Amino acid sequence: MPLTAYGEEQARALQPVPASRQFALVLVSPLLRAWRTAALAGLAGAEAEPDLQEWDYGSCEGLTRDEIRRRDGADWDVWRNGPAGGETIEEVAGRVDRVLARVRVVLAASGGDADVVLVAHGHLLRLLTARWVALPPAAGSRLALGAAAYSILGWEHETAVVWRWNVASPLDGG
């Protein structure tokens, strides 16, 4: 699905963030809306990273949570049950773990003095953040993430941490 007009405004509003930094690596989901977001935000030198593609929702794709619950049961939850016919949470975790391993190589080569940008999708980035801080994949359910928000992950000494989370688009008061 393409970005809405408002989504495009939100992405453009992020421009001051990347303009103020140099990035050693910019990885973007291969889906069009992620590429459009990266371009509108002013991120140059982006590389497609298939492992950043959104969770494969299988037969749940395009359905609302309420529609899925009517079909699959009132207690259905993507983090607990996964999408019927789609990827398991463990499969998505394997993909984000590969991305994080790649990021860590780039950061180690720079002596930890580099910045990396990942442009992807809500559920995937929530799961990726849980894995960054060594939590189980389902801990991503506890990390609400808005559209066109950015977050900063890093270290405090040798411990992976979340420095900033879900910083809203300036259009949304962020």
Secondary structure by P-SEA (a helix, b strand, c coil): ccccaaaaaaaaaaaaaaaaccccbbbbcccaaaaaaaaaacccbbbbbcccccccccccccccaaaaaaacccccccccccccccccaaaaaaaaaaaaaaaaaaaaaacccbbbbbbbbaaaaaaaaaaaacccccccccccccccbbbbbbbccccccccccccccccccc
